[in-house]
Amino acid sequence: MRDNWLSNRIYRSYDDIVEHCCYAWNKLADQPWRIMTIGLRQWAHGF
């Protein structure tokens, strides 16, 4: 999320931070294949 939707920003207030974080979270939730690909990586199976 940080690399794609939260980086290189200047936040004007706490509410602005929360708004952008909610936006980023919802974008990620709309793309379940991104989360699935993290779990399919080889290093994720070593735990």
Number of C-alpha atoms within 10 A of each C-alpha: 12 9 7 10 15 14 9 9 9 9 12 8 9 8 10 12 15 12 13 15 16 12 15 17 13 11 14 16 12 10 10 10 11 11 11 10 9 11 12 10 10 8 9 9 8 6 4
